[in-house]
Amino acid sequence: MQISATGISSKVMPINLSGQKRRRMTLRGAAGYTLIELLIVLLIIGIVSGAIGFSMSIRKESVAIESERLLALLRSVQQEAMLSGSEAAVAFHAGGYVFLRRENNHWLPMSEGLYRPRFLDEDLRLTLSFPENGDGPVRLPVLSRQDGLAGKANFEIFGNDMPRVYFSPGGEVTPFVLALNLASRADVSPISLGFDMQGPVRIDE
């Protein structure tokens, strides 16, 4: 062994770090995730939860928007029937509705403009009841979007199976309750529109 003037060996002895390194890795594995890793996981969970909540909020809003649109259309066609002195109607299927006009003792679909046939968003569903019948919701036919109802021929095929609400020139409307809800979420309360001879078509939430 070489001794320097200070009495300390000048030869540097190699240190085996492999054992210490293994111990640090073992301790780190036993401790689990680091704080940064946990924060990243929590951040991802927060982003996913926020996206789900935002999507649900959009769906609920779509029900409210469609309810307001349909309410405005029903009130408008009620007013037009009174002003024009002619009957009108709206026929419903599971995924939408079509407005009808009376012409030469036949009901014909309105194929364009404000009262054009409409299909709802695929996640929205309609439930129609006629309180005077007391039978609960009526069966609404399920139509393919490819079928459409813009033409007279298609209406003759599907129209007879579609329950209708009628508007008379005197302002009378077939008493009805129409509910809109989300097909994918049974826990979301539907929004209902109705008429019971006590006033204009209204929304009952």
Secondary structure, 3 states (H helix, E strand, C coil): CCECCCCCECCCCCCCCHHHHHHHHHHHHHHCCCHHHHHHHHHHHHHHHHHHHHHHHHHHHHHHHHHHHHHHHHHHHHHHHHHHCCCEEEEEECCEEEEEEEECCEEEECCCHHHCCEECCCCEEEEEECCCCCCCECCCCCCCCCCCCCCHHHHHHHHHHCCEEEECCCCCECCEEEEEEECCCCCCCCEEEEECCCCCCEEEC
